C-alpha cells in the first residue's frame, strides 16, 4: 500500500523536475523476474531507475536508513520502503550472502531486482570492475539481465551535498542478456566471472565510461 501511495506521487513530480531522457524502456520485460544491472554514480540512482520503470524495481539499501530513531527515522523508513527498497546490513560479514538470498527471493516472486555490480558508487566517473554476485543471480534465477546506463545522476546530488539539484539525466536500457544454457559444464566461478564481465561491457557501451580495470572499494565513511 505504501509503495502504491509513494509511486503515485514521486515519479510524476520527479519527471517534471528533472525531465530524465529515457531510451530503450521497451526492453524491460513488463512481467516476470528480471535483473536490472546498472552503473552507479550517485545515491540518487536508486530513485531515478524506479521512477522511470513502470513496474516495481526492488533495490537493497543500507539498514541505517530503516532503523534510525525518532520522527526523522520513521520518515526515512517510510520513504525507502515506499520506493520498494529492502534493508541490508553492509557491516555484517555475512551481508553479501544474505543480500544475494534476498535478491533470489525477489526474483522468485517474479519481480524486478536492481543491482549495481560495481558494489559502490564511482567517485571519479570511471566504470569499475563488476563483482560476481550479479553473475550468480543470473545463473541461479535463470532470468534475463537488462543492462542500464546512467549519466548525469552524480550532478543531482554530488558527494557531500545535502540537497538534490537540477541536472541533465539520461537513463538507457540495453538489450536483455540471457545466459540460460550458455555455461553448461563451465566451472561456476569462471561462469560467474564471464557473465559479470559481459554485463559490465554492455553497461560500458551504454555510458561510454572509461573502464577502471579494478574493483571499487567502499570508503570507510560511506
Secondary structure, DSSP 8 states (H G I E B T S, - for coil): -HHHHHHHHHHHHHHHHH--EEE-GGGS-SSS-EEEEE----TTHHHHHHHHSSS-EE-EEEGGGTS--HHHHHHHHHHHHHTT-EEE-TTSTTHHHHHHHHHHHHHHTT-EEEE-TTSS--SSS-B----THHHHHHHHH--EEEEEEEESGGGTS-TT-SS------EEEEEEEE--TTTTTTS-HHHHHHHHHHHHHHHHHHHH---B--S-----TT-
